[in-house]
């Protein structure tokens, strides 16, 4: 009788259905982007599949979320008000770090595919990606400043939210196309992929995209950082030469 208990437990475990261990296997169409004189933007295709070691459970379906995040930097957000007929800065908050570019794509509405708890833990949505770094201000409505930053950078094509844009076939194969604008900031871009079920993150992986200036742009960029005096003199000489050339061309046209 003493052996019956352990035997029953072992028998139940042996006959219990296997839980599917689901993992993401993914890749990028390119992991390097070169910014040249004629650079007008680029598009990154993020593709992958769900790897399983057992049949998937028949409950809630899987969802996929992809984020692409550019280099972060501190930023000041100010509020302007009209006083005495002129616009002046009144309130201001300091955001320690905000991404220069951020895109989030998903297989469906974010409030369906991701819970608030998981969003708080992984900083996935656009608002969390910004406010997670913290703000320093004396104003009570700091969230309104973050909303304003999102609106401004969304108009500039620096922030994108693409709900329902990921193609997910048979709960196995997926693909996301993320467009990168022409005004990219040089640096390392972080790509994150999340697999969720019932709003909970099941698995996640991370990749990198390296964005670099190439050719003349690279030379001028390095010169402006390493030799600012020489860069300023060259800029002045180029401006003078351009002005003289335009003046000479205008005199020839008038003759």
Long-range contacts (C-beta under 8 A, 24 or more apart in sequence): 18-53, 18-54, 18-55, 19-54, 19-57, 20-52, 20-53, 20-54, 20-55, 20-56, 20-57, 21-52, 21-53, 21-54, 22-50, 22-51, 22-52, 22-56, 22-62, 22-195, 22-202, 22-203, 23-50, 23-51, 23-52, 23-195, 23-203, 24-48, 24-49, 24-50, 24-51, 24-193, 24-195, 24-203, 24-204, 24-205, 25-49, 25-50, 25-51, 26-193, 26-205, 26-207, 27-207, 28-191, 28-207, 28-209, 30-209, 31-207, 31-208, 31-209, 31-210, 32-209, 32-210, 32-211, 32-212, 33-180, 33-184, 33-209, 33-210, 33-211, 33-212, 34-212, 34-213, 34-214, 35-184, 35-186, 35-211, 35-212, 35-213, 35-214, 35-217, 36-213, 36-214, 36-215, 36-217, 37-215, 37-216, 37-217, 39-182, 39-184, 40-182, 41-179, 41-180, 41-181, 41-182, 41-184, 42-179, 42-180, 43-177, 43-178, 43-179, 43-180, 44-68, 44-177, 44-178, 44-179, 44-180, 44-191, 44-209, 45-175, 45-176, 45-177, 46-175, 46-176, 46-177, 46-178, 46-191, 46-193, 47-173, 47-174, 47-175, 47-176, 48-173, 48-174, 48-175, 48-193, 49-172, 49-173, 49-174, 50-171, 50-172, 50-174, 50-195, 56-171, 59-197, 59-198, 60-197, 60-198, 61-171, 61-197, 62-168, 62-171, 62-195, 62-196, 62-197, 62-202, 63-106, 63-107, 63-108, 63-112, 63-113, 63-114, 63-168, 63-195, 63-196, 63-197, 64-106, 64-107, 64-166, 64-168, 64-174, 64-176, 64-193, 64-194, 64-195, 64-196, 65-104, 65-105, 65-106, 65-107, 65-110, 65-113, 65-114, 65-124, 65-166, 65-193, 65-194, 65-196, 66-104, 66-105, 66-106, 66-166, 66-176, 66-178, 66-191, 66-192, 66-193, 66-194, 67-102, 67-103, 67-104, 67-105, 67-124, 67-129, 67-190, 67-191, 67-192, 67-194, 68-101, 68-102, 68-103, 68-178, 68-180, 68-189, 68-190, 68-191, 68-209, 69-99, 69-101, 69-102, 69-129, 69-189, 69-190, 69-191, 69-192, 70-99, 70-100, 70-101, 70-102, 70-184, 70-185, 70-187, 70-189, 70-211, 71-99, 71-100, 71-185, 71-186, 71-187, 71-188, 71-189, 72-97, 72-98, 72-99, 72-100, 72-133, 73-97, 73-98, 73-100, 74-98, 75-149, 77-145, 77-146, 77-148, 77-149, 79-139, 79-145, 79-148, 91-137, 91-138, 91-139, 91-145, 92-137, 92-139, 93-135, 93-136, 93-137, 93-139, 93-142, 93-145, 94-135, 94-136, 94-137, 95-130, 95-133, 95-134, 95-135, 95-146, 95-149, 96-133, 96-134, 96-135, 96-136, 97-133, 98-130, 98-133, 98-149, 99-129, 99-130, 100-158, 100-185, 100-187, 101-158, 101-159, 101-180, 101-181, 101-184, 101-185, 101-189, 102-126, 102-129, 102-130, 102-158, 102-159, 102-160, 103-159, 103-160, 103-161, 103-162, 103-178, 103-179, 104-129, 104-160, 104-161, 104-162, 105-162, 105-163, 105-165, 105-166, 105-176, 105-178, 106-162, 106-163, 106-164, 106-165, 106-166, 107-164, 107-166, 107-168, 107-174, 108-163, 108-164, 109-163, 109-164, 110-161, 110-163, 112-199, 113-196, 113-199, 114-194, 114-196, 114-199, 114-201, 115-199, 115-200, 118-196, 118-199, 118-200, 118-201, 121-201, 122-192, 122-194, 122-201, 122-204, 124-192, 124-194, 126-150, 126-159, 126-161, 156-181, 156-183, 157-181, 157-183, 158-183, 180-211, 184-211, 185-211, 186-211, 186-212, 186-213, 186-221, 187-211
